[in-house]
């Protein structure tokens, strides 16, 4: 049954309503209706967590409260690399974040997105393998302090995000999957727990308090299976509109910005069922926000790249003044370095006796 139309509000000036319908990208074709809204879950999930504030919101909302309360309010730092085996990357996506602990020290948050339609009963064993790889990688780089003493391993808190149809019934404790025979053995065996976000068992309005993350998880929950694309869009749009008009606009913005096979004509037809008579207005607002968001992201990226380039130039001048000529390989390394690496090397200049020591010195936390 068609829902009655409600006024669509937004938090932006009326100028966002001035985008004319002909400025919305024209449909390419209207062939196959049987398709998926999201073709690559890994790409979508990584893109979702790369949005400002979403990774921090997911971590703080889905980890145990006792852990979340101790995590610093600073944004989590994305660590490079993936720990999922190549043959499983079609079904899994992972992200590793570094976070500070309010009482001192640091920790890792390992987020694993499970794309399978039903849970893997050996997920605990695989999580153990991923955690071991993370620790081994950390130990090679940070395992000893500046005096050569062994440092304690940082804690890892695993979080599994699952959007399959079947309910997750696998134990969240590693020891619960062991054939102990007698519970008296439990204190003497390896054990760890992981947190779970089973999207299919979470009410739409409780997916997240952060709009970007809420709408992104809504798409993963309702729009990632095969079926009639029009019906999928209607179902997803009604779920978003039930949360609020702004969530519907955010959903349309997501769909417009994502690489998928959704043509604007199909999207407009779905909106006619959700907000009759307001479909063009919704698409106009969403398209304008998408354009504005792209400009802001581009400007921020340009400023960050310019700042990093300036910092690299300063570091090179300091190195030449201290050590003389700098090899081309070292120059290339500096220009490709992250902001954190540039900061660390700049500090190392004060104590390093040689050029090589600038890049290899380990500083104690």
TORMIBA-641906 format. One record per residue (C-alpha): z, y, x; residue in three letters. Coordinates in pm, whole numbers, padded with zeros to 5 digits, always signed. Example, Ala and Ser with C-alpha at 12.3 -4.5 7.8 and 13.67 -1.06 7.14 Angstrom:
% residues 2
+00780-00450+01230ala/+00714-00106+01367ser/
% end
This chain:
% residues 365
+00000+00000+00000unk/-00099+00337+00142unk/+00196+00554+00242unk/+00211+00907+00096unk/+00101+01177+00335unk/+00372+01375+00508unk/+00332+01708+00688unk/+00260+01653+01054unk/+00479+01876+01268unk/+00467+01930+01644unk/+00668+02114+01904unk/+00379+02317+02043unk/+00229+02656+01954unk/-00038+02672+01679unk/-00302+02704+01951unk/-00296+02326+01982unk/-00449+02306+01634unk/-00756+02505+01735unk/-00944+02218+01894unk/-01257+02170+01683unk/-01353+01819+01571unk/-01675+01827+01776unk/-01466+01869+02092unk/-01310+01525+02046unk/-01500+01263+02254unk/-01779+01117+02042unk/-01778+00745+01959unk/-01989+00531+02187unk/-02054+00246+01947unk/-01891+00054+01666unk/-01981-00302+01748unk/-01710-00563+01785unk/-01402-00505+01573unk/-01233-00817+01708unk/-01084-00691+02033unk/-00761-00597+02201unk/-00613-00251+02207unk/-00483-00313+02559unk/-00710-00512+02791unk/-00490-00511+03100unk/-00117-00534+03039unk/-00038-00485+03408unk/-00233-00159+03427unk/-00082-00030+03103unk/+00277-00117+03197unk/+00252+00037+03543unk/+00091+00349+03396unk/+00369+00366+03138unk/+00646+00347+03399unk/+00468+00605+03616unk/+00512+00868+03344unk/+00793+01118+03418unk/+01129+00991+03300unk/+01017+00654+03163unk/+01132+00428+03448unk/+01474+00592+03454unk/+01505+00564+03076unk/+01408+00194+03076unk/+01658+00117+03351unk/+01950+00306+03196unk/+01886+00182+02843unk/+01825-00186+02919unk/+02064-00268+03202unk/+02427-00360+03116unk/+02628-00047+03036unk/+02868-00112+03325unk/+02574-00106+03569unk/+02388+00184+03406unk/+02697+00404+03419unk/+02722+00362+03797unk/+02356+00442+03868unk/+02282+00792+03992unk/+02114+01032+03749unk/+01843+01096+04008unk/+01500+00951+03931unk/+01459+00593+04060unk/+01237+00568+04367unk/+00937+00337+04332unk/+00918+00095+04625unk/+00581-00032+04750unk/+00445-00381+04697unk/+00456-00666+04447unk/+00655-00988+04478unk/+00475-01191+04212unk/+00255-01476+04338unk/-00117-01399+04308unk/-00183-01685+04068unk/+00078-01546+03826unk/-00028-01180+03828unk/-00241-01232+03520unk/+00081-01303+03332unk/+00333-01085+03515unk/+00369-00731+03642unk/+00656-00614+03858unk/+00802-00287+03977unk/+01080-00244+04235unk/+01294+00071+04230unk/+01558+00204+04464unk/+01856+00380+04305unk/+02172+00542+04430unk/+02517+00426+04323unk/+02760+00700+04219unk/+03047+00543+04413unk/+02835+00515+04728unk/+02557+00297+04860unk/+02227+00200+04702unk/+02076-00080+04495unk/+01742-00221+04382unk/+01628-00254+04022unk/+01361-00522+03987unk/+01160-00485+03664unk/+00943-00783+03567unk/+00701-00758+03275unk/+00629-01100+03119unk/+00287-01103+02949unk/+00288-01464+02828unk/+00300-01534+02454unk/+00605-01756+02507unk/+00883-01743+02769unk/+00855-01936+03095unk/+01150-02179+03112unk/+01155-02145+03492unk/+01175-01766+03494unk/+01524-01781+03650unk/+01400-01986+03945unk/+01107-01749+03995unk/+01336-01445+03975unk/+01549-01601+04247unk/+01239-01633+04465unk/+01140-01269+04402unk/+01489-01146+04485unk/+01492-01348+04806unk/+01162-01190+04912unk/+01297-00843+04838unk/+01604-00905+05052unk/+01401-01056+05335unk/+01166-00759+05333unk/+01462-00519+05332unk/+01637-00712+05610unk/+01336-00678+05841unk/+01333-00301+05799unk/+01692-00200+05728unk/+01909-00501+05813unk/+02081-00337+06111unk/+02231+00005+06158unk/+02161+00237+06452unk/+02421+00048+06659unk/+02255-00287+06593unk/+02524-00413+06357unk/+02435-00626+06053unk/+02437-00431+05727unk/+02536-00580+05395unk/+02252-00663+05157unk/+02198-00416+04872unk/+02253-00555+04521unk/+01948-00632+04305unk/+01964-00601+03926unk/+01670-00786+03760unk/+01534-00669+03425unk/+01275-00874+03232unk/+01061-00698+02968unk/+00895-00945+02732unk/+00659-00879+02439unk/+00544-01231+02344unk/+00549-01364+01988unk/+00798-01647+02044unk/+01165-01553+02066unk/+01324-01566+02412unk/+01570-01857+02404unk/+01604-01917+02778unk/+01953-01865+02928unk/+02005-01530+03104unk/+02229-01693+03362unk/+02091-01902+03648unk/+02387-02143+03640unk/+02328-02208+03269unk/+02001-02377+03369unk/+02171-02617+03614unk/+02266-02973+03523unk/+02630-02934+03624unk/+02777-03226+03432unk/+03121-03069+03462unk/+03196-02699+03409unk/+03454-02721+03687unk/+03158-02708+03929unk/+03031-02370+03800unk/+03236-02149+04039unk/+03090-02340+04334unk/+02716-02310+04260unk/+02470-02024+04296unk/+02459-01798+03991unk/+02317-01462+03885unk/+02229-01293+03558unk/+01924-01095+03456unk/+01887-00842+03175unk/+01628-00890+02901unk/+01434-00657+02672unk/+01270-00886+02413unk/+01058-00622+02237unk/+00982-00842+01937unk/+01351-00861+01853unk/+01421-00487+01894unk/+01379-00251+01599unk/+01099+00004+01651unk/+01335+00301+01637unk/+01560+00144+01902unk/+01294+00068+02163unk/+01390+00381+02355unk/+01533+00730+02311unk/+01260+00866+02542unk/+00939+00940+02346unk/+00683+00829+02606unk/+00865+00504+02670unk/+00931+00443+02300unk/+00566+00479+02206unk/+00448+00278+02508unk/+00681-00010+02420unk/+00569+00020+02059unk/+00211-00039+02173unk/+00317-00341+02379unk/+00513-00478+02084unk/+00250-00436+01810unk/-00085-00381+01976unk/-00136-00632+02257unk/-00263-00936+02070unk/-00609-01039+01956unk/-00711-00938+01605unk/-00891-00684+01393unk/-00866-00360+01588unk/-00865-00144+01274unk/-00575-00337+01121unk/-00390-00330+01454unk/-00427+00048+01473unk/-00308+00091+01115unk/-00004-00130+01175unk/+00079+00047+01501unk/+00017+00393+01357unk/+00241+00330+01056unk/+00517+00204+01284unk/+00485+00520+01497unk/+00469+00749+01191unk/+00784+00587+01051unk/+00962+00707+01366unk/+00826+01059+01320unk/+00505+01266+01320unk/+00545+01347+01689unk/+00550+00975+01771unk/+00224+00928+01582unk/+00066+01212+01782unk/+00203+01061+02105unk/+00052+00725+02007unk/-00292+00879+01950unk/-00261+01062+02282unk/-00184+00732+02455unk/-00486+00563+02299unk/-00718+00851+02390unk/-00600+00853+02751unk/-00600+00478+02814unk/-00911+00291+02934unk/-00983+00074+02631unk/-01259+00001+02379unk/-01113+00213+02100unk/-01379+00451+01967unk/-01265+00774+01808unk/-01439+00685+01480unk/-01231+00366+01448unk/-00916+00556+01536unk/-00998+00827+01279unk/-01060+00562+01010unk/-00718+00412+01080unk/-00553+00754+01061unk/-00712+00809+00719unk/-00496+00524+00590unk/-00183+00646+00764unk/-00203+01024+00700unk/-00481+01079+00444unk/-00647+01418+00484unk/-00468+01493+00813unk/-00653+01257+01046unk/-00866+01530+01210unk/-00563+01750+01265unk/-00364+01466+01424unk/-00650+01379+01658unk/-00704+01745+01747unk/-00339+01798+01840unk/-00330+01472+02038unk/-00654+01551+02222unk/-00532+01901+02310unk/-00200+01766+02437unk/-00389+01506+02640unk/-00599+01780+02803unk/-00294+01998+02872unk/-00102+01703+03013unk/-00391+01616+03245unk/-00405+01973+03376unk/-00030+01981+03444unk/-00035+01643+03618unk/-00332+01751+03830unk/-00159+02075+03928unk/+00164+01894+04017unk/-00024+01636+04223unk/-00213+01910+04406unk/+00108+02096+04488unk/+00276+01778+04612unk/-00021+01685+04830unk/-00037+02038+04971unk/+00335+02035+05050unk/+00310+01696+05224unk/+00009+01811+05427unk/+00199+02119+05541unk/+00498+01908+05639unk/+00271+01672+05837unk/+00123+01966+06029unk/+00470+02094+06118unk/+00577+01747+06235unk/+00269+01720+06458unk/+00341+02059+06616unk/+00698+01951+06692unk/+00582+01621+06840unk/+00328+01794+07066unk/+00589+02042+07184unk/+00837+01764+07260unk/+00610+01487+07395unk/+00271+01644+07468unk/-00052+01492+07339unk/-00025+01279+07024unk/-00258+00974+06996unk/-00513+00967+06714unk/-00348+00657+06563unk/-00017+00842+06535unk/-00189+01143+06377unk/-00350+00919+06114unk/-00015+00752+06045unk/+00150+01090+05988unk/-00121+01216+05753unk/-00094+00896+05543unk/+00288+00895+05533unk/+00512+00952+05233unk/+00739+01253+05203unk/+01045+01038+05281unk/+00882+00903+05596unk/+00793+01252+05717unk/+01153+01365+05662unk/+01291+01063+05851unk/+01056+01113+06148unk/+01140+01483+06164unk/+01508+01392+06195unk/+01433+01127+06459unk/+01275+01388+06686unk/+01621+01522+06767unk/+01739+01194+06927unk/+01423+01002+07024unk/+01357+00974+07397unk/+00990+00878+07350unk/+00714+00933+07097unk/+00727+00568+06988unk/+01101+00597+06923unk/+01035+00868+06663unk/+00859+00611+06444unk/+01085+00313+06515unk/+01436+00460+06517unk/+01665+00340+06238unk/+01923+00579+06110unk/+02245+00461+05952unk/+02306+00538+05586unk/
% end
